[in-house]
Amino acid sequence: MEINYIKDEKNEAEIELDNLTIAELLRTYLNEDDSVSFAAWKREHPSKNPVLKTKTKTKTVKKAISDAVSQIEKHLDKLVADFKNSKTE
C-alpha cells in the first residue's frame, strides 16, 4: 500500500492513500478516539486517490493513526477467531 504525506505536522496531517476502503476504515476508527478533533477523507475525482485529513488535540496524528490501526487489528483478530469457532449447519 502506498502512503504519501501531503502535510505532516504534530497535530495535523493530510495523507494520500491508494485505497478508499483503508481511508474509510481509518476515518471511522479515528473519529472514535477522543483525542482526535477531526478525521475525514476527500477525493477530488473518482480517478484520484483519497486524502485523509486528521487533526488531534492531545496526541500526535501518527500516534492516533497507530492506535486506530491497532484497534482495527484487534477487531479483525476477534472476527477471525469468531469465524473459526462458528459452527456450520
PDB file of N, CA, C and O in Angstrom:
ATOM      1  N   MET A   1       0.842  -1.173   0.000  1.00  0.00           N
ATOM      2  CA  MET A   1       0.000   0.000   0.000  1.00  0.00           C
ATOM      3  C   MET A   1       0.890   1.241   0.000  1.00  0.00           C
ATOM      4  O   MET A   1       1.882   1.316   0.725  1.00  0.00           O
ATOM      5  N   GLU A   2       0.521   2.184  -0.809  1.00  0.00           N
ATOM      6  CA  GLU A   2       1.292   3.414  -0.924  1.00  0.00           C
ATOM      7  C   GLU A   2       0.670   4.513  -0.067  1.00  0.00           C
ATOM      8  O   GLU A   2      -0.539   4.742  -0.114  1.00  0.00           O
ATOM      9  N   ILE A   3       1.514   5.191   0.721  1.00  0.00           N
ATOM     10  CA  ILE A   3       1.083   6.289   1.578  1.00  0.00           C
ATOM     11  C   ILE A   3       1.961   7.485   1.262  1.00  0.00           C
ATOM     12  O   ILE A   3       3.187   7.378   1.239  1.00  0.00           O
ATOM     13  N   ASN A   4       1.324   8.636   1.018  1.00  0.00           N
ATOM     14  CA  ASN A   4       2.053   9.857   0.697  1.00  0.00           C
ATOM     15  C   ASN A   4       1.588  10.969   1.636  1.00  0.00           C
ATOM     16  O   ASN A   4       0.424  11.366   1.605  1.00  0.00           O
ATOM     17  N   TYR A   5       2.501  11.469   2.469  1.00  0.00           N
ATOM     18  CA  TYR A   5       2.163  12.573   3.360  1.00  0.00           C
ATOM     19  C   TYR A   5       2.193  13.879   2.574  1.00  0.00           C
ATOM     20  O   TYR A   5       3.237  14.279   2.058  1.00  0.00           O
ATOM     21  N   ILE A   6       1.051  14.534   2.488  1.00  0.00           N
ATOM     22  CA  ILE A   6       0.953  15.832   1.835  1.00  0.00           C
ATOM     23  C   ILE A   6       1.275  16.924   2.855  1.00  0.00           C
ATOM     24  O   ILE A   6       1.968  17.895   2.553  1.00  0.00           O
ATOM     25  N   LYS A   7       0.762  16.743   4.049  1.00  0.00           N
ATOM     26  CA  LYS A   7       1.020  17.663   5.160  1.00  0.00           C
ATOM     27  C   LYS A   7       1.314  16.800   6.377  1.00  0.00           C
ATOM     28  O   LYS A   7       0.561  15.875   6.680  1.00  0.00           O
ATOM     29  N   ASP A   8       2.404  17.096   7.076  1.00  0.00           N
ATOM     30  CA  ASP A   8       2.809  16.273   8.214  1.00  0.00           C
ATOM     31  C   ASP A   8       3.285  17.169   9.350  1.00  0.00           C
ATOM     32  O   ASP A   8       4.455  17.547   9.420  1.00  0.00           O
ATOM     33  N   GLU A   9       2.356  17.496  10.231  1.00  0.00           N
ATOM     34  CA  GLU A   9       2.668  18.282  11.414  1.00  0.00           C
ATOM     35  C   GLU A   9       2.291  17.458  12.636  1.00  0.00           C
ATOM     36  O   GLU A   9       1.672  16.402  12.512  1.00  0.00           O
ATOM     37  N   LYS A  10       2.659  17.935  13.801  1.00  0.00           N
ATOM     38  CA  LYS A  10       2.428  17.177  15.030  1.00  0.00           C
ATOM     39  C   LYS A  10       0.942  16.857  15.230  1.00  0.00           C
ATOM     40  O   LYS A  10       0.582  15.712  15.501  1.00  0.00           O
ATOM     41  N   ASN A  11       0.094  17.862  15.097  1.00  0.00           N
ATOM     42  CA  ASN A  11      -1.322  17.678  15.390  1.00  0.00           C
ATOM     43  C   ASN A  11      -2.235  17.798  14.170  1.00  0.00           C
ATOM     44  O   ASN A  11      -3.453  17.903  14.314  1.00  0.00           O
ATOM     45  N   GLU A  12      -1.656  17.784  12.987  1.00  0.00           N
ATOM     46  CA  GLU A  12      -2.459  17.859  11.771  1.00  0.00           C
ATOM     47  C   GLU A  12      -1.707  17.196  10.623  1.00  0.00           C
ATOM     48  O   GLU A  12      -0.508  17.404  10.440  1.00  0.00           O
ATOM     49  N   ALA A  13      -2.439  16.394   9.857  1.00  0.00           N
ATOM     50  CA  ALA A  13      -1.810  15.715   8.723  1.00  0.00           C
ATOM     51  C   ALA A  13      -2.819  15.504   7.607  1.00  0.00           C
ATOM     52  O   ALA A  13      -4.021  15.373   7.840  1.00  0.00           O
ATOM     53  N   GLU A  14      -2.298  15.474   6.397  1.00  0.00           N
ATOM     54  CA  GLU A  14      -3.065  15.084   5.217  1.00  0.00           C
ATOM     55  C   GLU A  14      -2.267  13.975   4.551  1.00  0.00           C
ATOM     56  O   GLU A  14      -1.102  14.152   4.196  1.00  0.00           O
ATOM     57  N   ILE A  15      -2.917  12.829   4.389  1.00  0.00           N
ATOM     58  CA  ILE A  15      -2.241  11.642   3.896  1.00  0.00           C
ATOM     59  C   ILE A  15      -2.994  11.107   2.683  1.00  0.00           C
ATOM     60  O   ILE A  15      -4.193  10.838   2.754  1.00  0.00           O
ATOM     61  N   GLU A  16      -2.285  10.956   1.581  1.00  0.00           N
ATOM     62  CA  GLU A  16      -2.872  10.363   0.390  1.00  0.00           C
ATOM     63  C   GLU A  16      -2.681   8.855   0.466  1.00  0.00           C
ATOM     64  O   GLU A  16      -1.561   8.367   0.616  1.00  0.00           O
ATOM     65  N   LEU A  17      -3.776   8.128   0.362  1.00  0.00           N
ATOM     66  CA  LEU A  17      -3.757   6.666   0.411  1.00  0.00           C
ATOM     67  C   LEU A  17      -4.183   6.128  -0.945  1.00  0.00           C
ATOM     68  O   LEU A  17      -4.920   6.791  -1.674  1.00  0.00           O
ATOM     69  N   ASP A  18      -3.728   4.945  -1.281  1.00  0.00           N
ATOM     70  CA  ASP A  18      -4.120   4.377  -2.575  1.00  0.00           C
ATOM     71  C   ASP A  18      -5.321   3.437  -2.466  1.00  0.00           C
ATOM     72  O   ASP A  18      -5.630   2.704  -3.405  1.00  0.00           O
ATOM     73  N   ASN A  19      -5.999   3.463  -1.305  1.00  0.00           N
ATOM     74  CA  ASN A  19      -7.106   2.542  -1.082  1.00  0.00           C
ATOM     75  C   ASN A  19      -8.227   3.256  -0.343  1.00  0.00           C
ATOM     76  O   ASN A  19      -8.046   3.694   0.793  1.00  0.00           O
ATOM     77  N   LEU A  20      -9.376   3.373  -0.978  1.00  0.00           N
ATOM     78  CA  LEU A  20     -10.520   4.063  -0.388  1.00  0.00           C
ATOM     79  C   LEU A  20     -11.056   3.331   0.838  1.00  0.00           C
ATOM     80  O   LEU A  20     -11.485   3.972   1.797  1.00  0.00           O
ATOM     81  N   THR A  21     -11.038   2.017   0.823  1.00  0.00           N
ATOM     82  CA  THR A  21     -11.530   1.234   1.956  1.00  0.00           C
ATOM     83  C   THR A  21     -10.686   1.499   3.199  1.00  0.00           C
ATOM     84  O   THR A  21     -11.229   1.655   4.293  1.00  0.00           O
ATOM     85  N   ILE A  22      -9.383   1.551   3.045  1.00  0.00           N
ATOM     86  CA  ILE A  22      -8.496   1.837   4.173  1.00  0.00           C
ATOM     87  C   ILE A  22      -8.743   3.255   4.685  1.00  0.00           C
ATOM     88  O   ILE A  22      -8.762   3.475   5.897  1.00  0.00           O
ATOM     89  N   ALA A  23      -8.929   4.208   3.795  1.00  0.00           N
ATOM     90  CA  ALA A  23      -9.217   5.588   4.202  1.00  0.00           C
ATOM     91  C   ALA A  23     -10.493   5.645   5.036  1.00  0.00           C
ATOM     92  O   ALA A  23     -10.538   6.337   6.053  1.00  0.00           O
ATOM     93  N   GLU A  24     -11.517   4.930   4.617  1.00  0.00           N
ATOM     94  CA  GLU A  24     -12.790   4.930   5.355  1.00  0.00           C
ATOM     95  C   GLU A  24     -12.660   4.218   6.699  1.00  0.00           C
ATOM     96  O   GLU A  24     -13.200   4.685   7.701  1.00  0.00           O
ATOM     97  N   LEU A  25     -11.949   3.093   6.727  1.00  0.00           N
ATOM     98  CA  LEU A  25     -11.714   2.389   7.994  1.00  0.00           C
ATOM     99  C   LEU A  25     -10.969   3.280   8.988  1.00  0.00           C
ATOM    100  O   LEU A  25     -11.363   3.390  10.149  1.00  0.00           O
ATOM    101  N   LEU A  26      -9.901   3.908   8.529  1.00  0.00           N
ATOM    102  CA  LEU A  26      -9.134   4.795   9.411  1.00  0.00           C
ATOM    103  C   LEU A  26      -9.989   5.960   9.893  1.00  0.00           C
ATOM    104  O   LEU A  26      -9.937   6.314  11.071  1.00  0.00           O
ATOM    105  N   ARG A  27     -10.772   6.559   9.003  1.00  0.00           N
ATOM    106  CA  ARG A  27     -11.644   7.668   9.386  1.00  0.00           C
ATOM    107  C   ARG A  27     -12.607   7.244  10.492  1.00  0.00           C
ATOM    108  O   ARG A  27     -12.796   7.970  11.468  1.00  0.00           O
ATOM    109  N   THR A  28     -13.206   6.086  10.339  1.00  0.00           N
ATOM    110  CA  THR A  28     -14.166   5.590  11.316  1.00  0.00           C
ATOM    111  C   THR A  28     -13.512   5.391  12.676  1.00  0.00           C
ATOM    112  O   THR A  28     -14.039   5.848  13.691  1.00  0.00           O
ATOM    113  N   TYR A  29     -12.389   4.724  12.705  1.00  0.00           N
ATOM    114  CA  TYR A  29     -11.716   4.444  13.979  1.00  0.00           C
ATOM    115  C   TYR A  29     -11.094   5.708  14.581  1.00  0.00           C
ATOM    116  O   TYR A  29     -11.084   5.857  15.803  1.00  0.00           O
ATOM    117  N   LEU A  30     -10.583   6.605  13.764  1.00  0.00           N
ATOM    118  CA  LEU A  30     -10.031   7.857  14.282  1.00  0.00           C
ATOM    119  C   LEU A  30     -11.110   8.701  14.951  1.00  0.00           C
ATOM    120  O   LEU A  30     -10.857   9.337  15.974  1.00  0.00           O
ATOM    121  N   ASN A  31     -12.310   8.708  14.377  1.00  0.00           N
ATOM    122  CA  ASN A  31     -13.397   9.501  14.959  1.00  0.00           C
ATOM    123  C   ASN A  31     -13.906   8.928  16.279  1.00  0.00           C
ATOM    124  O   ASN A  31     -14.625   9.615  17.004  1.00  0.00           O
ATOM    125  N   GLU A  32     -13.555   7.696  16.602  1.00  0.00           N
ATOM    126  CA  GLU A  32     -13.909   7.112  17.894  1.00  0.00           C
ATOM    127  C   GLU A  32     -12.924   7.505  18.987  1.00  0.00           C
ATOM    128  O   GLU A  32     -13.197   7.292  20.168  1.00  0.00           O
ATOM    129  N   ASP A  33     -11.789   8.072  18.613  1.00  0.00           N
ATOM    130  CA  ASP A  33     -10.736   8.470  19.542  1.00  0.00           C
ATOM    131  C   ASP A  33     -11.019   9.880  20.059  1.00  0.00           C
ATOM    132  O   ASP A  33     -11.145  10.818  19.272  1.00  0.00           O
ATOM    133  N   ASP A  34     -11.120  10.028  21.387  1.00  0.00           N
ATOM    134  CA  ASP A  34     -11.415  11.326  21.991  1.00  0.00           C
ATOM    135  C   ASP A  34     -10.333  12.369  21.747  1.00  0.00           C
ATOM    136  O   ASP A  34     -10.609  13.566  21.814  1.00  0.00           O
ATOM    137  N   SER A  35      -9.121  11.941  21.470  1.00  0.00           N
ATOM    138  CA  SER A  35      -8.041  12.898  21.242  1.00  0.00           C
ATOM    139  C   SER A  35      -8.028  13.415  19.801  1.00  0.00           C
ATOM    140  O   SER A  35      -7.251  14.312  19.474  1.00  0.00           O
ATOM    141  N   VAL A  36      -8.873  12.860  18.947  1.00  0.00           N
ATOM    142  CA  VAL A  36      -8.961  13.299  17.549  1.00  0.00           C
ATOM    143  C   VAL A  36     -10.110  14.291  17.426  1.00  0.00           C
ATOM    144  O   VAL A  36     -11.253  13.974  17.758  1.00  0.00           O
ATOM    145  N   SER A  37      -9.799  15.492  16.947  1.00  0.00           N
ATOM    146  CA  SER A  37     -10.840  16.511  16.801  1.00  0.00           C
ATOM    147  C   SER A  37     -11.465  16.496  15.403  1.00  0.00           C
ATOM    148  O   SER A  37     -12.578  16.989  15.215  1.00  0.00           O
ATOM    149  N   PHE A  38     -10.752  15.931  14.424  1.00  0.00           N
ATOM    150  CA  PHE A  38     -11.276  15.887  13.062  1.00  0.00           C
ATOM    151  C   PHE A  38     -10.607  14.771  12.282  1.00  0.00           C
ATOM    152  O   PHE A  38      -9.386  14.620  12.317  1.00  0.00           O
ATOM    153  N   ALA A  39     -11.414  13.993  11.580  1.00  0.00           N
ATOM    154  CA  ALA A  39     -10.886  12.974  10.673  1.00  0.00           C
ATOM    155  C   ALA A  39     -11.901  12.785   9.543  1.00  0.00           C
ATOM    156  O   ALA A  39     -13.053  12.421   9.778  1.00  0.00           O
ATOM    157  N   ALA A  40     -11.453  13.039   8.327  1.00  0.00           N
ATOM    158  CA  ALA A  40     -12.311  12.866   7.155  1.00  0.00           C
ATOM    159  C   ALA A  40     -11.422  12.662   5.941  1.00  0.00           C
ATOM    160  O   ALA A  40     -10.255  13.053   5.924  1.00  0.00           O
ATOM    161  N   TRP A  41     -12.003  12.042   4.931  1.00  0.00           N
ATOM    162  CA  TRP A  41     -11.259  11.893   3.687  1.00  0.00           C
ATOM    163  C   TRP A  41     -12.028  12.582   2.578  1.00  0.00           C
ATOM    164  O   TRP A  41     -13.244  12.763   2.654  1.00  0.00           O
ATOM    165  N   LYS A  42     -11.296  12.959   1.551  1.00  0.00           N
ATOM    166  CA  LYS A  42     -11.914  13.550   0.361  1.00  0.00           C
ATOM    167  C   LYS A  42     -11.207  12.990  -0.859  1.00  0.00           C
ATOM    168  O   LYS A  42     -10.082  12.496  -0.792  1.00  0.00           O
ATOM    169  N   ARG A  43     -11.898  13.087  -1.952  1.00  0.00           N
ATOM    170  CA  ARG A  43     -11.328  12.634  -3.214  1.00  0.00           C
ATOM    171  C   ARG A  43     -11.795  13.612  -4.280  1.00  0.00           C
ATOM    172  O   ARG A  43     -12.997  13.775  -4.490  1.00  0.00           O
ATOM    173  N   GLU A  44     -10.866  14.253  -4.943  1.00  0.00           N
ATOM    174  CA  GLU A  44     -11.189  15.273  -5.940  1.00  0.00           C
ATOM    175  C   GLU A  44     -11.979  14.692  -7.119  1.00  0.00           C
ATOM    176  O   GLU A  44     -12.840  15.357  -7.694  1.00  0.00           O
ATOM    177  N   HIS A  45     -11.670  13.445  -7.463  1.00  0.00           N
ATOM    178  CA  HIS A  45     -12.296  12.800  -8.618  1.00  0.00           C
ATOM    179  C   HIS A  45     -12.179  11.291  -8.409  1.00  0.00           C
ATOM    180  O   HIS A  45     -11.206  10.838  -7.806  1.00  0.00           O
ATOM    181  N   PRO A  46     -13.145  10.496  -8.891  1.00  0.00           N
ATOM    182  CA  PRO A  46     -13.059   9.047  -8.704  1.00  0.00           C
ATOM    183  C   PRO A  46     -11.765   8.409  -9.222  1.00  0.00           C
ATOM    184  O   PRO A  46     -11.391   7.323  -8.780  1.00  0.00           O
ATOM    185  N   SER A  47     -11.100   9.062 -10.133  1.00  0.00           N
ATOM    186  CA  SER A  47      -9.837   8.512 -10.644  1.00  0.00           C
ATOM    187  C   SER A  47      -8.643   8.885  -9.754  1.00  0.00           C
ATOM    188  O   SER A  47      -7.535   8.395  -9.975  1.00  0.00           O
ATOM    189  N   LYS A  48      -8.859   9.739  -8.759  1.00  0.00           N
ATOM    190  CA  LYS A  48      -7.790  10.188  -7.861  1.00  0.00           C
ATOM    191  C   LYS A  48      -7.824   9.394  -6.553  1.00  0.00           C
ATOM    192  O   LYS A  48      -8.859   8.843  -6.178  1.00  0.00           O
ATOM    193  N   ASN A  49      -6.685   9.344  -5.867  1.00  0.00           N
ATOM    194  CA  ASN A  49      -6.606   8.680  -4.570  1.00  0.00           C
ATOM    195  C   ASN A  49      -7.244   9.547  -3.487  1.00  0.00           C
ATOM    196  O   ASN A  49      -7.209  10.774  -3.577  1.00  0.00           O
ATOM    197  N   PRO A  50      -7.828   8.916  -2.462  1.00  0.00           N
ATOM    198  CA  PRO A  50      -8.400   9.696  -1.365  1.00  0.00           C
ATOM    199  C   PRO A  50      -7.302  10.305  -0.496  1.00  0.00           C
ATOM    200  O   PRO A  50      -6.206   9.758  -0.374  1.00  0.00           O
ATOM    201  N   VAL A  51      -7.623  11.449   0.102  1.00  0.00           N
ATOM    202  CA  VAL A  51      -6.717  12.126   1.028  1.00  0.00           C
ATOM    203  C   VAL A  51      -7.407  12.170   2.389  1.00  0.00           C
ATOM    204  O   VAL A  51      -8.496  12.725   2.528  1.00  0.00           O
ATOM    205  N   LEU A  52      -6.757  11.576   3.388  1.00  0.00           N
ATOM    206  CA  LEU A  52      -7.281  11.545   4.747  1.00  0.00           C
ATOM    207  C   LEU A  52      -6.705  12.728   5.518  1.00  0.00           C
ATOM    208  O   LEU A  52      -5.488  12.858   5.651  1.00  0.00           O
ATOM    209  N   LYS A  53      -7.587  13.588   6.024  1.00  0.00           N
ATOM    210  CA  LYS A  53      -7.149  14.738   6.823  1.00  0.00           C
ATOM    211  C   LYS A  53      -7.502  14.449   8.274  1.00  0.00           C
ATOM    212  O   LYS A  53      -8.627  14.059   8.586  1.00  0.00           O
ATOM    213  N   THR A  54      -6.532  14.644   9.153  1.00  0.00           N
ATOM    214  CA  THR A  54      -6.714  14.344  10.572  1.00  0.00           C
ATOM    215  C   THR A  54      -6.132  15.472  11.417  1.00  0.00           C
ATOM    216  O   THR A  54      -5.042  15.975  11.146  1.00  0.00           O
ATOM    217  N   LYS A  55      -6.891  15.862  12.456  1.00  0.00           N
ATOM    218  CA  LYS A  55      -6.418  16.835  13.444  1.00  0.00           C
ATOM    219  C   LYS A  55      -6.608  16.217  14.823  1.00  0.00           C
ATOM    220  O   LYS A  55      -7.618  15.566  15.090  1.00  0.00           O
ATOM    221  N   THR A  56      -5.634  16.427  15.687  1.00  0.00           N
ATOM    222  CA  THR A  56      -5.718  15.881  17.037  1.00  0.00           C
ATOM    223  C   THR A  56      -5.598  16.993  18.072  1.00  0.00           C
ATOM    224  O   THR A  56      -5.122  18.092  17.788  1.00  0.00           O
ATOM    225  N   LYS A  57      -6.053  16.665  19.299  1.00  0.00           N
ATOM    226  CA  LYS A  57      -5.984  17.627  20.400  1.00  0.00           C
ATOM    227  C   LYS A  57      -4.780  17.368  21.287  1.00  0.00           C
ATOM    228  O   LYS A  57      -4.024  18.290  21.593  1.00  0.00           O
ATOM    229  N   THR A  58      -4.595  16.124  21.703  1.00  0.00           N
ATOM    230  CA  THR A  58      -3.569  15.836  22.696  1.00  0.00           C
ATOM    231  C   THR A  58      -2.416  14.996  22.147  1.00  0.00           C
ATOM    232  O   THR A  58      -1.256  15.362  22.336  1.00  0.00           O
ATOM    233  N   LYS A  59      -2.697  13.908  21.490  1.00  0.00           N
ATOM    234  CA  LYS A  59      -1.617  13.070  20.950  1.00  0.00           C
ATOM    235  C   LYS A  59      -1.287  13.474  19.528  1.00  0.00           C
ATOM    236  O   LYS A  59      -2.042  14.207  18.888  1.00  0.00           O
ATOM    237  N   THR A  60      -0.161  12.994  19.039  1.00  0.00           N
ATOM    238  CA  THR A  60       0.230  13.305  17.667  1.00  0.00           C
ATOM    239  C   THR A  60      -0.664  12.539  16.691  1.00  0.00           C
ATOM    240  O   THR A  60      -1.281  11.536  17.049  1.00  0.00           O
ATOM    241  N   VAL A  61      -0.719  13.022  15.477  1.00  0.00           N
ATOM    242  CA  VAL A  61      -1.506  12.349  14.444  1.00  0.00           C
ATOM    243  C   VAL A  61      -0.971  10.942  14.204  1.00  0.00           C
ATOM    244  O   VAL A  61      -1.747   9.995  14.068  1.00  0.00           O
ATOM    245  N   LYS A  62       0.348  10.802  14.152  1.00  0.00           N
ATOM    246  CA  LYS A  62       0.932   9.478  13.915  1.00  0.00           C
ATOM    247  C   LYS A  62       0.555   8.499  15.028  1.00  0.00           C
ATOM    248  O   LYS A  62       0.302   7.326  14.753  1.00  0.00           O
ATOM    249  N   LYS A  63       0.513   8.958  16.269  1.00  0.00           N
ATOM    250  CA  LYS A  63       0.114   8.105  17.394  1.00  0.00           C
ATOM    251  C   LYS A  63      -1.365   7.743  17.267  1.00  0.00           C
ATOM    252  O   LYS A  63      -1.744   6.596  17.503  1.00  0.00           O
ATOM    253  N   ALA A  64      -2.197   8.707  16.900  1.00  0.00           N
ATOM    254  CA  ALA A  64      -3.628   8.450  16.731  1.00  0.00           C
ATOM    255  C   ALA A  64      -3.871   7.421  15.628  1.00  0.00           C
ATOM    256  O   ALA A  64      -4.707   6.531  15.785  1.00  0.00           O
ATOM    257  N   ILE A  65      -3.148   7.539  14.517  1.00  0.00           N
ATOM    258  CA  ILE A  65      -3.293   6.571  13.421  1.00  0.00           C
ATOM    259  C   ILE A  65      -2.785   5.204  13.858  1.00  0.00           C
ATOM    260  O   ILE A  65      -3.403   4.184  13.553  1.00  0.00           O
ATOM    261  N   SER A  66      -1.676   5.180  14.563  1.00  0.00           N
ATOM    262  CA  SER A  66      -1.142   3.919  15.071  1.00  0.00           C
ATOM    263  C   SER A  66      -2.144   3.241  16.006  1.00  0.00           C
ATOM    264  O   SER A  66      -2.342   2.029  15.932  1.00  0.00           O
ATOM    265  N   ASP A  67      -2.769   4.017  16.876  1.00  0.00           N
ATOM    266  CA  ASP A  67      -3.782   3.474  17.785  1.00  0.00           C
ATOM    267  C   ASP A  67      -4.996   2.953  17.010  1.00  0.00           C
ATOM    268  O   ASP A  67      -5.554   1.911  17.353  1.00  0.00           O
ATOM    269  N   ALA A  68      -5.400   3.680  15.966  1.00  0.00           N
ATOM    270  CA  ALA A  68      -6.535   3.246  15.149  1.00  0.00           C
ATOM    271  C   ALA A  68      -6.214   1.931  14.447  1.00  0.00           C
ATOM    272  O   ALA A  68      -7.056   1.035  14.390  1.00  0.00           O
ATOM    273  N   VAL A  69      -5.013   1.813  13.918  1.00  0.00           N
ATOM    274  CA  VAL A  69      -4.599   0.570  13.243  1.00  0.00           C
ATOM    275  C   VAL A  69      -4.585  -0.582  14.244  1.00  0.00           C
ATOM    276  O   VAL A  69      -4.999  -1.692  13.910  1.00  0.00           O
ATOM    277  N   SER A  70      -4.119  -0.335  15.458  1.00  0.00           N
ATOM    278  CA  SER A  70      -4.112  -1.378  16.496  1.00  0.00           C
ATOM    279  C   SER A  70      -5.535  -1.833  16.820  1.00  0.00           C
ATOM    280  O   SER A  70      -5.783  -3.025  16.997  1.00  0.00           O
ATOM    281  N   GLN A  71      -6.458  -0.893  16.896  1.00  0.00           N
ATOM    282  CA  GLN A  71      -7.867  -1.242  17.159  1.00  0.00           C
ATOM    283  C   GLN A  71      -8.450  -2.060  16.004  1.00  0.00           C
ATOM    284  O   GLN A  71      -9.170  -3.033  16.228  1.00  0.00           O
ATOM    285  N   ILE A  72      -8.141  -1.666  14.791  1.00  0.00           N
ATOM    286  CA  ILE A  72      -8.620  -2.407  13.616  1.00  0.00           C
ATOM    287  C   ILE A  72      -8.085  -3.837  13.651  1.00  0.00           C
ATOM    288  O   ILE A  72      -8.838  -4.787  13.436  1.00  0.00           O
ATOM    289  N   GLU A  73      -6.786  -3.993  13.922  1.00  0.00           N
ATOM    290  CA  GLU A  73      -6.185  -5.327  14.010  1.00  0.00           C
ATOM    291  C   GLU A  73      -6.857  -6.156  15.095  1.00  0.00           C
ATOM    292  O   GLU A  73      -7.133  -7.339  14.892  1.00  0.00           O
ATOM    293  N   LYS A  74      -7.118  -5.547  16.235  1.00  0.00           N
ATOM    294  CA  LYS A  74      -7.761  -6.249  17.351  1.00  0.00           C
ATOM    295  C   LYS A  74      -9.155  -6.735  16.953  1.00  0.00           C
ATOM    296  O   LYS A  74      -9.524  -7.874  17.235  1.00  0.00           O
ATOM    297  N   HIS A  75      -9.926  -5.864  16.295  1.00  0.00           N
ATOM    298  CA  HIS A  75     -11.269  -6.264  15.874  1.00  0.00           C
ATOM    299  C   HIS A  75     -11.226  -7.328  14.782  1.00  0.00           C
ATOM    300  O   HIS A  75     -12.063  -8.232  14.766  1.00  0.00           O
ATOM    301  N   LEU A  76     -10.267  -7.232  13.876  1.00  0.00           N
ATOM    302  CA  LEU A  76     -10.141  -8.253  12.830  1.00  0.00           C
ATOM    303  C   LEU A  76      -9.726  -9.605  13.417  1.00  0.00           C
ATOM    304  O   LEU A  76     -10.225 -10.644  12.986  1.00  0.00           O
ATOM    305  N   ASP A  77      -8.818  -9.597  14.394  1.00  0.00           N
ATOM    306  CA  ASP A  77      -8.415 -10.842  15.053  1.00  0.00           C
ATOM    307  C   ASP A  77      -9.614 -11.505  15.730  1.00  0.00           C
ATOM    308  O   ASP A  77      -9.769 -12.725  15.677  1.00  0.00           O
ATOM    309  N   LYS A  78     -10.462 -10.690  16.368  1.00  0.00           N
ATOM    310  CA  LYS A  78     -11.664 -11.225  17.022  1.00  0.00           C
ATOM    311  C   LYS A  78     -12.624 -11.796  15.979  1.00  0.00           C
ATOM    312  O   LYS A  78     -13.226 -12.846  16.201  1.00  0.00           O
ATOM    313  N   LEU A  79     -12.769 -11.116  14.857  1.00  0.00           N
ATOM    314  CA  LEU A  79     -13.641 -11.595  13.791  1.00  0.00           C
ATOM    315  C   LEU A  79     -13.162 -12.937  13.255  1.00  0.00           C
ATOM    316  O   LEU A  79     -13.964 -13.846  13.038  1.00  0.00           O
ATOM    317  N   VAL A  80     -11.859 -13.061  13.042  1.00  0.00           N
ATOM    318  CA  VAL A  80     -11.287 -14.320  12.557  1.00  0.00           C
ATOM    319  C   VAL A  80     -11.517 -15.432  13.576  1.00  0.00           C
ATOM    320  O   VAL A  80     -11.910 -16.541  13.212  1.00  0.00           O
ATOM    321  N   ALA A  81     -11.272 -15.134  14.858  1.00  0.00           N
ATOM    322  CA  ALA A  81     -11.471 -16.137  15.911  1.00  0.00           C
ATOM    323  C   ALA A  81     -12.939 -16.557  15.988  1.00  0.00           C
ATOM    324  O   ALA A  81     -13.240 -17.745  16.104  1.00  0.00           O
ATOM    325  N   ASP A  82     -13.855 -15.582  15.923  1.00  0.00           N
ATOM    326  CA  ASP A  82     -15.288 -15.897  15.957  1.00  0.00           C
ATOM    327  C   ASP A  82     -15.690 -16.751  14.756  1.00  0.00           C
ATOM    328  O   ASP A  82     -16.492 -17.675  14.888  1.00  0.00           O
ATOM    329  N   PHE A  83     -15.141 -16.445  13.607  1.00  0.00           N
ATOM    330  CA  PHE A  83     -15.448 -17.204  12.398  1.00  0.00           C
ATOM    331  C   PHE A  83     -14.946 -18.641  12.519  1.00  0.00           C
ATOM    332  O   PHE A  83     -15.651 -19.584  12.160  1.00  0.00           O
ATOM    333  N   LYS A  84     -13.724 -18.800  13.026  1.00  0.00           N
ATOM    334  CA  LYS A  84     -13.159 -20.154  13.185  1.00  0.00           C
ATOM    335  C   LYS A  84     -13.936 -20.969  14.196  1.00  0.00           C
ATOM    336  O   LYS A  84     -14.037 -22.188  14.063  1.00  0.00           O
ATOM    337  N   ASN A  85     -14.490 -20.311  15.208  1.00  0.00           N
ATOM    338  CA  ASN A  85     -15.222 -21.003  16.266  1.00  0.00           C
ATOM    339  C   ASN A  85     -16.697 -21.217  15.930  1.00  0.00           C
ATOM    340  O   ASN A  85     -17.410 -21.900  16.665  1.00  0.00           O
ATOM    341  N   SER A  86     -17.152 -20.637  14.826  1.00  0.00           N
ATOM    342  CA  SER A  86     -18.563 -20.798  14.466  1.00  0.00           C
ATOM    343  C   SER A  86     -18.801 -22.206  13.932  1.00  0.00           C
ATOM    344  O   SER A  86     -17.914 -22.844  13.365  1.00  0.00           O
ATOM    345  N   LYS A  87     -20.005 -22.651  14.132  1.00  0.00           N
ATOM    346  CA  LYS A  87     -20.392 -23.974  13.657  1.00  0.00           C
ATOM    347  C   LYS A  87     -21.205 -23.827  12.390  1.00  0.00           C
ATOM    348  O   LYS A  87     -22.064 -22.952  12.285  1.00  0.00           O
ATOM    349  N   THR A  88     -20.929 -24.684  11.439  1.00  0.00           N
ATOM    350  CA  THR A  88     -21.720 -24.677  10.210  1.00  0.00           C
ATOM    351  C   THR A  88     -22.877 -25.643  10.399  1.00  0.00           C
ATOM    352  O   THR A  88     -22.774 -26.658  11.087  1.00  0.00           O
ATOM    353  N   GLU A  89     -23.948 -25.295   9.778  1.00  0.00           N
ATOM    354  CA  GLU A  89     -25.131 -26.152   9.892  1.00  0.00           C
ATOM    355  C   GLU A  89     -25.399 -26.890   8.620  1.00  0.00           C
ATOM    356  O   GLU A  89     -26.360 -27.656   8.542  1.00  0.00           O
TER     357      GLU A  89
END
